[in-house]
Amino acid sequence: MARYIGPKAKISRRFNEPIFGPSKALQKKNYPPGQHGRVRKKKSDYAIQLMEKGKAKYIYGLLERQFANLFYKAAKKKGVTGELLLQYLETRLDNVVYRLGITPTRRSARQLVSHKHITINGKIVNIPSYALKVGDIIGVREKSKASSAITEGISSHSHNKNNWLEWDSKQMIGKVMSLPHREEIPEKINEQSIVELYSK
């Protein structure tokens, strides 16, 4: 499936946030890219809503159809639609692998999953969009535990910052303890704007 493979700095500058991690370009040029990037114009509500949706899609690495499907799934469920949408995004397998600290980025997490390095409840799963449930156990495949990509990723990344996840660094096993509440999701996304956009 198609993924964004263009310049990461350009996307970070568009939203004025480090979408793909720390960016030197964002520090040097904290204005949008392009000929008229320095010209500050007041954005319409619709433009703001589109930007919030675009930001969320880039952060979690989803295409429009995938993102829309998750939104409509959240809209049908009882509860606050915006928070439910973020919960669906957060409990995707690739995002949880990233949150557990197994890899430094969601992109590398997606690659680990696709290459069959990750297990769920003891079984190999290679679907990055796999929806995890409370109680699911995420592990590194036994043959992959010695992989330099994984050992370096784990050693260089901080762990246990997420109360809804549990991580055992010795066994390289994580567990979904609960669904994340909005205050446990650090991304600066205005989910209400996304809800308003899809509700038009």
C-alpha atoms as an extended CHARMM CRD file, in Angstrom:
* protein
*
       200  EXT
         1         1  MET       CA              0.0000000000        0.0000000000        0.0000000000  PROA      1               0.0000000000
         2         2  ALA       CA              1.2070000000        3.4960000000       -0.8220000000  PROA      2               0.0000000000
         3         3  ARG       CA              2.9220000000        5.4530000000        1.9410000000  PROA      3               0.0000000000
         4         4  TYR       CA              4.3440000000        8.9450000000        2.1260000000  PROA      4               0.0000000000
         5         5  ILE       CA              8.0400000000        8.7220000000        1.2560000000  PROA      5               0.0000000000
         6         6  GLY       CA              8.7090000000       12.3780000000        0.4950000000  PROA      6               0.0000000000
         7         7  PRO       CA             10.7130000000       14.9370000000        2.5130000000  PROA      7               0.0000000000
         8         8  LYS       CA              9.8710000000       14.6080000000        6.2170000000  PROA      8               0.0000000000
         9         9  ALA       CA             11.0370000000       18.1280000000        7.0610000000  PROA      9               0.0000000000
        10        10  LYS       CA              8.5460000000       19.6410000000        4.6260000000  PROA      10              0.0000000000
        11        11  ILE       CA              5.6390000000       17.9330000000        6.3990000000  PROA      11              0.0000000000
        12        12  SER       CA              6.9260000000       18.9990000000        9.8180000000  PROA      12              0.0000000000
        13        13  ARG       CA              7.1870000000       22.5980000000        8.6090000000  PROA      13              0.0000000000
        14        14  ARG       CA              3.6830000000       22.4860000000        7.1510000000  PROA      14              0.0000000000
        15        15  PHE       CA              2.2240000000       21.6990000000       10.5820000000  PROA      15              0.0000000000
        16        16  ASN       CA              4.9840000000       23.4560000000       12.5700000000  PROA      16              0.0000000000
        17        17  GLU       CA              5.4130000000       20.2760000000       14.6120000000  PROA      17              0.0000000000
        18        18  PRO       CA              7.9900000000       17.4310000000       14.5690000000  PROA      18              0.0000000000
        19        19  ILE       CA              5.5740000000       14.9590000000       12.9520000000  PROA      19              0.0000000000
        20        20  PHE       CA              8.2930000000       12.3830000000       12.2000000000  PROA      20              0.0000000000
        21        21  GLY       CA             10.5130000000       13.1430000000       15.1910000000  PROA      21              0.0000000000
        22        22  PRO       CA             13.0340000000       15.9310000000       15.9580000000  PROA      22              0.0000000000
        23        23  SER       CA             13.7800000000       18.0990000000       12.9180000000  PROA      23              0.0000000000
        24        24  LYS       CA             16.6420000000       20.5780000000       12.5070000000  PROA      24              0.0000000000
        25        25  ALA       CA             14.8510000000       22.0990000000        9.5240000000  PROA      25              0.0000000000
        26        26  LEU       CA             11.8840000000       22.9130000000       11.7550000000  PROA      26              0.0000000000
        27        27  GLN       CA             14.1660000000       24.7180000000       14.2040000000  PROA      27              0.0000000000
        28        28  LYS       CA             15.7920000000       26.7840000000       11.4500000000  PROA      28              0.0000000000
        29        29  LYS       CA             12.6480000000       27.4770000000        9.4130000000  PROA      29              0.0000000000
        30        30  ASN       CA              9.6090000000       27.5380000000       11.6720000000  PROA      30              0.0000000000
        31        31  TYR       CA              7.2560000000       28.5770000000        8.8820000000  PROA      31              0.0000000000
        32        32  PRO       CA              5.4600000000       26.5630000000        6.1540000000  PROA      32              0.0000000000
        33        33  PRO       CA              7.3990000000       25.5230000000        3.0370000000  PROA      33              0.0000000000
        34        34  GLY       CA              6.8630000000       27.1430000000       -0.3450000000  PROA      34              0.0000000000
        35        35  GLN       CA              7.0850000000       30.5810000000       -1.9270000000  PROA      35              0.0000000000
        36        36  HSD       CA              4.4230000000       32.0810000000        0.3490000000  PROA      36              0.0000000000
        37        37  GLY       CA              5.3780000000       30.1740000000        3.4820000000  PROA      37              0.0000000000
        38        38  ARG       CA              6.3410000000       33.2970000000        5.4470000000  PROA      38              0.0000000000
        39        39  VAL       CA              3.0430000000       35.0500000000        4.6710000000  PROA      39              0.0000000000
        40        40  ARG       CA              0.7150000000       34.4940000000        7.6150000000  PROA      40              0.0000000000
        41        41  LYS       CA             -2.9370000000       34.2050000000        6.5950000000  PROA      41              0.0000000000
        42        42  LYS       CA             -5.8690000000       33.5460000000        8.8580000000  PROA      42              0.0000000000
        43        43  LYS       CA             -7.0890000000       30.0150000000        8.1550000000  PROA      43              0.0000000000
        44        44  SER       CA            -10.7740000000       29.1880000000        7.7990000000  PROA      44              0.0000000000
        45        45  ASP       CA            -12.3910000000       26.6290000000       10.1120000000  PROA      45              0.0000000000
        46        46  TYR       CA            -12.4830000000       24.1840000000        7.2020000000  PROA      46              0.0000000000
        47        47  ALA       CA             -8.7510000000       24.6520000000        6.5350000000  PROA      47              0.0000000000
        48        48  ILE       CA             -7.9770000000       24.0490000000       10.2180000000  PROA      48              0.0000000000
        49        49  GLN       CA            -10.1060000000       20.8960000000       10.2110000000  PROA      49              0.0000000000
        50        50  LEU       CA             -8.3310000000       19.5960000000        7.1000000000  PROA      50              0.0000000000
        51        51  MET       CA             -4.9500000000       20.3060000000        8.6820000000  PROA      51              0.0000000000
        52        52  GLU       CA             -5.8410000000       18.4010000000       11.8480000000  PROA      52              0.0000000000
        53        53  LYS       CA             -6.9680000000       15.3930000000        9.8290000000  PROA      53              0.0000000000
        54        54  GLY       CA             -3.8220000000       15.5590000000        7.6860000000  PROA      54              0.0000000000
        55        55  LYS       CA             -1.6220000000       15.8210000000       10.7630000000  PROA      55              0.0000000000
        56        56  ALA       CA             -3.2180000000       12.7390000000       12.3460000000  PROA      56              0.0000000000
        57        57  LYS       CA             -2.8630000000       10.7530000000        9.1050000000  PROA      57              0.0000000000
        58        58  TYR       CA              0.8480000000       11.6130000000        8.8180000000  PROA      58              0.0000000000
        59        59  ILE       CA              1.5490000000       10.8970000000       12.4950000000  PROA      59              0.0000000000
        60        60  TYR       CA             -0.0050000000        7.4320000000       12.4070000000  PROA      60              0.0000000000
        61        61  GLY       CA              0.9230000000        6.6670000000        8.7850000000  PROA      61              0.0000000000
        62        62  LEU       CA             -2.5830000000        6.0870000000        7.4360000000  PROA      62              0.0000000000
        63        63  LEU       CA             -4.1440000000        6.7250000000        4.0520000000  PROA      63              0.0000000000
        64        64  GLU       CA             -7.5190000000        8.4200000000        3.6430000000  PROA      64              0.0000000000
        65        65  ARG       CA             -9.6280000000        5.2680000000        3.3340000000  PROA      65              0.0000000000
        66        66  GLN       CA             -8.0540000000        3.6400000000        6.4010000000  PROA      66              0.0000000000
        67        67  PHE       CA             -8.4740000000        6.8170000000        8.4240000000  PROA      67              0.0000000000
        68        68  ALA       CA            -12.0990000000        7.3140000000        7.3340000000  PROA      68              0.0000000000
        69        69  ASN       CA            -12.9390000000        3.6960000000        8.1860000000  PROA      69              0.0000000000
        70        70  LEU       CA            -11.6040000000        4.1620000000       11.7190000000  PROA      70              0.0000000000
        71        71  PHE       CA            -13.5710000000        7.3830000000       12.1090000000  PROA      71              0.0000000000
        72        72  TYR       CA            -16.8740000000        5.7870000000       11.0550000000  PROA      72              0.0000000000
        73        73  LYS       CA            -16.1390000000        2.8330000000       13.3320000000  PROA      73              0.0000000000
        74        74  ALA       CA            -15.6270000000        5.2800000000       16.2240000000  PROA      74              0.0000000000
        75        75  ALA       CA            -18.7700000000        7.2350000000       15.2840000000  PROA      75              0.0000000000
        76        76  LYS       CA            -20.9440000000        4.1150000000       15.5550000000  PROA      76              0.0000000000
        77        77  LYS       CA            -19.6790000000        3.2980000000       19.0440000000  PROA      77              0.0000000000
        78        78  LYS       CA            -21.0580000000        4.7950000000       22.2630000000  PROA      78              0.0000000000
        79        79  GLY       CA            -18.7680000000        7.4020000000       23.7460000000  PROA      79              0.0000000000
        80        80  VAL       CA            -16.8290000000       10.4980000000       22.6920000000  PROA      80              0.0000000000
        81        81  THR       CA            -16.1060000000        9.9770000000       18.9770000000  PROA      81              0.0000000000
        82        82  GLY       CA            -12.8390000000       11.9420000000       18.9360000000  PROA      82              0.0000000000
        83        83  GLU       CA            -11.3560000000       10.0480000000       21.8750000000  PROA      83              0.0000000000
        84        84  LEU       CA            -12.5300000000        6.7070000000       20.4750000000  PROA      84              0.0000000000
        85        85  LEU       CA            -10.8480000000        7.5530000000       17.1590000000  PROA      85              0.0000000000
        86        86  LEU       CA             -7.5660000000        8.2380000000       18.9310000000  PROA      86              0.0000000000
        87        87  GLN       CA             -7.9100000000        4.9860000000       20.8740000000  PROA      87              0.0000000000
        88        88  TYR       CA             -8.3040000000        3.0600000000       17.6110000000  PROA      88              0.0000000000
        89        89  LEU       CA             -5.2050000000        4.7890000000       16.2340000000  PROA      89              0.0000000000
        90        90  GLU       CA             -3.1930000000        4.1480000000       19.3960000000  PROA      90              0.0000000000
        91        91  THR       CA             -4.0740000000        0.4540000000       19.6300000000  PROA      91              0.0000000000
        92        92  ARG       CA             -2.9020000000       -0.3670000000       16.1120000000  PROA      92              0.0000000000
        93        93  LEU       CA             -0.0840000000       -2.9160000000       16.3490000000  PROA      93              0.0000000000
        94        94  ASP       CA              2.5330000000       -0.7080000000       14.6720000000  PROA      94              0.0000000000
        95        95  ASN       CA              1.7970000000        2.1670000000       17.0610000000  PROA      95              0.0000000000
        96        96  VAL       CA              1.9410000000       -0.0760000000       20.1430000000  PROA      96              0.0000000000
        97        97  VAL       CA              5.3080000000       -1.5080000000       19.0310000000  PROA      97              0.0000000000
        98        98  TYR       CA              6.4910000000        2.1150000000       18.8120000000  PROA      98              0.0000000000
        99        99  ARG       CA              4.9410000000        3.0760000000       22.1640000000  PROA      99              0.0000000000
       100       100  LEU       CA              6.5780000000        0.1050000000       23.8880000000  PROA      100             0.0000000000
       101       101  GLY       CA              9.9550000000        1.4450000000       22.7860000000  PROA      101             0.0000000000
       102       102  ILE       CA             10.8930000000       -1.5130000000       20.5860000000  PROA      102             0.0000000000
       103       103  THR       CA             11.6400000000        0.9140000000       17.7410000000  PROA      103             0.0000000000
       104       104  PRO       CA             12.3210000000        4.6780000000       17.6480000000  PROA      104             0.0000000000
       105       105  THR       CA              9.6750000000        5.5080000000       14.9940000000  PROA      105             0.0000000000
       106       106  ARG       CA              6.2930000000        4.2580000000       13.8220000000  PROA      106             0.0000000000
       107       107  ARG       CA              7.7180000000        3.7270000000       10.3540000000  PROA      107             0.0000000000
       108       108  SER       CA             10.3630000000        1.3250000000       11.6610000000  PROA      108             0.0000000000
       109       109  ALA       CA              7.7190000000       -0.3500000000       13.8430000000  PROA      109             0.0000000000
       110       110  ARG       CA              5.5800000000       -0.9640000000       10.7540000000  PROA      110             0.0000000000
       111       111  GLN       CA              8.5910000000       -2.5310000000        9.0460000000  PROA      111             0.0000000000
       112       112  LEU       CA              9.2870000000       -4.8320000000       12.0070000000  PROA      112             0.0000000000
       113       113  VAL       CA              5.7030000000       -6.0360000000       11.9990000000  PROA      113             0.0000000000
       114       114  SER       CA              5.6400000000       -6.5620000000        8.2150000000  PROA      114             0.0000000000
       115       115  HSD       CA              8.8590000000       -8.5910000000        8.3880000000  PROA      115             0.0000000000
       116       116  LYS       CA              7.3460000000      -10.9780000000       10.9540000000  PROA      116             0.0000000000
       117       117  HSD       CA              9.4700000000       -9.9750000000       13.9480000000  PROA      117             0.0000000000
       118       118  ILE       CA              6.4890000000       -9.3640000000       16.2450000000  PROA      118             0.0000000000
       119       119  THR       CA              4.1020000000      -11.7860000000       17.9340000000  PROA      119             0.0000000000
       120       120  ILE       CA              0.7120000000      -11.3400000000       19.5850000000  PROA      120             0.0000000000
       121       121  ASN       CA             -0.2000000000      -13.8560000000       22.2880000000  PROA      121             0.0000000000
       122       122  GLY       CA              2.6180000000      -16.0670000000       21.0060000000  PROA      122             0.0000000000
       123       123  LYS       CA              1.5970000000      -16.0380000000       17.3340000000  PROA      123             0.0000000000
       124       124  ILE       CA              3.3770000000      -14.1180000000       14.5610000000  PROA      124             0.0000000000
       125       125  VAL       CA              1.3020000000      -11.2570000000       13.1680000000  PROA      125             0.0000000000
       126       126  ASN       CA              2.5310000000       -9.2370000000       10.1840000000  PROA      126             0.0000000000
       127       127  ILE       CA             -0.3830000000       -6.8060000000        9.8380000000  PROA      127             0.0000000000
       128       128  PRO       CA              0.6090000000       -3.3020000000       11.0610000000  PROA      128             0.0000000000
       129       129  SER       CA             -3.0410000000       -2.2210000000       11.3270000000  PROA      129             0.0000000000
       130       130  TYR       CA             -3.9760000000       -5.1650000000       13.5760000000  PROA      130             0.0000000000
       131       131  ALA       CA             -6.2940000000       -3.8680000000       16.3190000000  PROA      131             0.0000000000
       132       132  LEU       CA             -5.0470000000       -4.8470000000       19.7660000000  PROA      132             0.0000000000
       133       133  LYS       CA             -7.3470000000       -5.4920000000       22.7040000000  PROA      133             0.0000000000
       134       134  VAL       CA             -6.8960000000       -5.1400000000       26.4510000000  PROA      134             0.0000000000
       135       135  GLY       CA             -4.9590000000       -8.1660000000       27.7020000000  PROA      135             0.0000000000
       136       136  ASP       CA             -3.0940000000       -8.8260000000       24.4300000000  PROA      136             0.0000000000
       137       137  ILE       CA              0.5840000000       -9.6730000000       24.8640000000  PROA      137             0.0000000000
       138       138  ILE       CA              3.0140000000       -8.2530000000       22.3100000000  PROA      138             0.0000000000
       139       139  GLY       CA              6.4240000000       -9.8650000000       22.0210000000  PROA      139             0.0000000000
       140       140  VAL       CA              9.5310000000       -9.9810000000       19.8880000000  PROA      140             0.0000000000
       141       141  ARG       CA              9.8520000000      -13.2470000000       17.9720000000  PROA      141             0.0000000000
       142       142  GLU       CA             12.4310000000      -15.5230000000       19.6100000000  PROA      142             0.0000000000
       143       143  LYS       CA             14.6160000000      -15.6620000000       16.4770000000  PROA      143             0.0000000000
       144       144  SER       CA             14.5620000000      -11.8640000000       16.2390000000  PROA      144             0.0000000000
       145       145  LYS       CA             15.5990000000      -11.0020000000       19.8210000000  PROA      145             0.0000000000
       146       146  ALA       CA             19.2850000000      -10.9260000000       18.8830000000  PROA      146             0.0000000000
       147       147  SER       CA             18.6910000000       -8.6920000000       15.8520000000  PROA      147             0.0000000000
       148       148  SER       CA             20.8000000000       -5.5270000000       16.0460000000  PROA      148             0.0000000000
       149       149  ALA       CA             17.8960000000       -3.4230000000       14.7500000000  PROA      149             0.0000000000
       150       150  ILE       CA             15.7830000000       -4.5250000000       17.7110000000  PROA      150             0.0000000000
       151       151  THR       CA             18.4340000000       -4.5400000000       20.4540000000  PROA      151             0.0000000000
       152       152  GLU       CA             19.7220000000       -1.1070000000       19.4170000000  PROA      152             0.0000000000
       153       153  GLY       CA             16.1960000000        0.2440000000       19.1360000000  PROA      153             0.0000000000
       154       154  ILE       CA             15.2560000000       -0.9890000000       22.6110000000  PROA      154             0.0000000000
       155       155  SER       CA             18.4750000000        0.2150000000       24.2570000000  PROA      155             0.0000000000
       156       156  SER       CA             18.2240000000        3.6960000000       22.7410000000  PROA      156             0.0000000000
       157       157  HSD       CA             14.5310000000        4.2160000000       23.5100000000  PROA      157             0.0000000000
       158       158  SER       CA             12.8910000000        5.0310000000       26.8350000000  PROA      158             0.0000000000
       159       159  HSD       CA             10.1640000000        2.7810000000       28.2200000000  PROA      159             0.0000000000
       160       160  ASN       CA              7.2300000000        2.7210000000       30.6420000000  PROA      160             0.0000000000
       161       161  LYS       CA              6.0160000000        6.2160000000       29.7620000000  PROA      161             0.0000000000
       162       162  ASN       CA              2.6010000000        4.8480000000       28.9040000000  PROA      162             0.0000000000
       163       163  ASN       CA              0.3990000000        3.8470000000       31.8410000000  PROA      163             0.0000000000
       164       164  TRP       CA             -1.8470000000        1.7920000000       29.5980000000  PROA      164             0.0000000000
       165       165  LEU       CA              1.0320000000       -0.4260000000       28.4880000000  PROA      165             0.0000000000
       166       166  GLU       CA              3.3790000000       -2.7120000000       30.4110000000  PROA      166             0.0000000000
       167       167  TRP       CA              6.8790000000       -3.6390000000       29.2100000000  PROA      167             0.0000000000
       168       168  ASP       CA              9.3010000000       -6.3640000000       30.3580000000  PROA      168             0.0000000000
       169       169  SER       CA             12.6980000000       -5.5020000000       28.8600000000  PROA      169             0.0000000000
       170       170  LYS       CA             14.3100000000       -8.8270000000       29.8440000000  PROA      170             0.0000000000
       171       171  GLN       CA             11.7450000000      -10.9820000000       28.0740000000  PROA      171             0.0000000000
       172       172  MET       CA             10.9870000000       -8.3140000000       25.4410000000  PROA      172             0.0000000000
       173       173  ILE       CA              7.2780000000       -8.6420000000       26.1200000000  PROA      173             0.0000000000
       174       174  GLY       CA              4.6370000000       -5.9540000000       26.4060000000  PROA      174             0.0000000000
       175       175  LYS       CA              0.9940000000       -6.0320000000       27.4370000000  PROA      175             0.0000000000
       176       176  VAL       CA             -2.0270000000       -3.8190000000       26.7690000000  PROA      176             0.0000000000
       177       177  MET       CA             -3.2720000000       -3.0740000000       30.2900000000  PROA      177             0.0000000000
       178       178  SER       CA             -6.1240000000       -0.7420000000       29.3180000000  PROA      178             0.0000000000
       179       179  LEU       CA             -7.3100000000        1.5570000000       26.5590000000  PROA      179             0.0000000000
       180       180  PRO       CA             -5.5400000000        4.9350000000       26.6490000000  PROA      180             0.0000000000
       181       181  HSD       CA             -7.4210000000        7.9630000000       27.9750000000  PROA      181             0.0000000000
       182       182  ARG       CA             -7.0720000000       11.2210000000       26.0640000000  PROA      182             0.0000000000
       183       183  GLU       CA             -4.6150000000       12.6730000000       28.6030000000  PROA      183             0.0000000000
       184       184  GLU       CA             -2.3560000000        9.6330000000       28.0670000000  PROA      184             0.0000000000
       185       185  ILE       CA             -1.9850000000       10.3590000000       24.3450000000  PROA      185             0.0000000000
       186       186  PRO       CA              0.7800000000       12.9720000000       23.9130000000  PROA      186             0.0000000000
       187       187  GLU       CA              0.1020000000       13.8980000000       20.2700000000  PROA      187             0.0000000000
       188       188  LYS       CA             -1.1210000000       17.4640000000       19.7620000000  PROA      188             0.0000000000
       189       189  ILE       CA             -4.1850000000       16.6090000000       17.7150000000  PROA      189             0.0000000000
       190       190  ASN       CA             -7.4640000000       18.5080000000       17.9090000000  PROA      190             0.0000000000
       191       191  GLU       CA             -9.7080000000       15.5020000000       17.4380000000  PROA      191             0.0000000000
       192       192  GLN       CA            -12.8680000000       17.6040000000       17.7350000000  PROA      192             0.0000000000
       193       193  SER       CA            -11.9200000000       19.4180000000       14.5040000000  PROA      193             0.0000000000
       194       194  ILE       CA            -11.6620000000       16.0480000000       12.7560000000  PROA      194             0.0000000000
       195       195  VAL       CA            -15.0780000000       15.0210000000       14.0710000000  PROA      195             0.0000000000
       196       196  GLU       CA            -16.5670000000       18.3070000000       12.8200000000  PROA      196             0.0000000000
       197       197  LEU       CA            -14.9750000000       17.8120000000        9.3960000000  PROA      197             0.0000000000
       198       198  TYR       CA            -16.4560000000       14.3240000000        8.9100000000  PROA      198             0.0000000000
       199       199  SER       CA            -19.8100000000       15.4060000000       10.3300000000  PROA      199             0.0000000000
       200       200  LYS       CA            -20.4340000000       17.9450000000        7.5370000000  PROA      200             0.0000000000
